[in-house]
Amino acid sequence: MPEARITASTAAPVGSISRRVFGSFVEHLGRCVYDGIHEPGHPTADEHGSRRDVLDLVRELGVTTVRYPGGNFVSGYRWEDGVGPLEDRPVRRDLAWHSTETNEVGLHEFAHWNAAAGSEAMLAINLGTRGELEALDLLEYTNLPTGSALSDQRAANGSPEAFGVKMWCLGNEMDGPWQLGHRSAEDYGKLASRTAKALRQMDPDLELVACGSSGRSMPTFGTWERVVLEHTYDDVDFISAHAYYEPLDGDVDSFLASAVDMDRFIEAVAATADAVKAEKRSDKTIYISFDEWNVWYLTRYEQVERLKGLDNWPKAPRLLEDVYSVTDAVVFGSLMISLLKHADRVRSASLAQLVNVIAPIMTEPGGPAWRQTTFFPFAITARLAQGEALRVGIDAPTISTAKFGEVPAVDAVVTHGDEGAAVFLVNRHRTEPMTVQVVLEGLQGASITETHMIADDDLDAANTLEHQDRVQPVANDTATIEDGLLTVTLPPVSWTAIGLTRGD
Ligand code: AHR
């Protein structure tokens, strides 16, 4: 059996893991909001219309922050439509997803839901079709104590306490030609800088995210980040990154190695941000908000294309409802490994999305809510990855990929904190199991507390309405540890997490 050797030391951390890395994303898209988190007629609905069965799953998932309300949706959104008496809220056409937006859910409903979910809100501002003044109005409404027109309006609408939102995205995917109000890096950079300065004049403690690239393959990638940061470096804290992966033309090997792309993406954005830092002779470091990432079968995207015409604007249509397989969950787990390996720069991330739309949680109207295969690596990683991520050395056999060349068949990250240590591993080889030795310096006294593995004889197996529990994590009983030497066997196409005691 091929063997791999991994080394990590508690004396060589990459950086502390921001809890915000375990964030997610709720967009007014398809059935994410309506019939997803919100379904007033559902038997489990609370007084605000939130499905309690979904809230239970969201808490189990361990989501720390939730980005809202888009996505592409935000670039045509008027936040004012979603506040005030329900019967007065306007019905709008959402151009991004060619759907009808009833505005039954807005800022107040989201704030209630977020509090119930135990997560922190991360709001996106419309910088596609709106500007600084509307952004200031939104900030006044959400964050200012009463005593001004819009904060008083919030109080009159039922929330005397400010929502206190810290993290704000300055627009969404402004580099993408599909985005309403898409513009050049130069134009966006100037607008983002002006908006950030204005927002900070009202609330200096905000944490602001400038739009980075919608993907590493965007033609403007790199230049976009440089130009935007040249305009906004002193005004923002984060630059965003978005990435979605799927097997293209049946190229499963490259798909299994998607985390290589994510690694290169993160490292390129960090290098670009640091180049601007040098140019500006700045002491400040810009962090990455990886605020959209997932496996997404984008080739099925033409669902939206079919929703065209002046009289075809469905409410909460079934859009982007990808059903995730075992292979997808393994790739997904490896993307989480990539995020953790870059804990020093990725200080925020949002799994896109949370419910029904390319999501770990699925629902049926009036019916059940269930976990997709991708639910498990997220929930297990969010729970076990504590403290610091440690730098790992990997010596493993390679697999050949059309997109990324030869890449190690095994990838891993080790974390270590007050509550324990953990090792996360992926075997991307399609046919060979791997025996892996993990040398854990500084963890000589550690013992195994739990193991979890995603693997299956049927790599296409998935959880569906009919078979909601078909795929479950199982224990990896091959794992042993002695004097800080962990040995484990990884089946082909598998993801494993091993929880350890602190080691002292
Ligand atoms: O997550 C789905 C969509 O993907 C988002 O609306 C957009 O930002 C991205 O292109």
Residues whose N, C-alpha, C, O or C-beta is under 5 A from the ligand:
A	BS01	AHR	G71 N72 F73 E173 A352
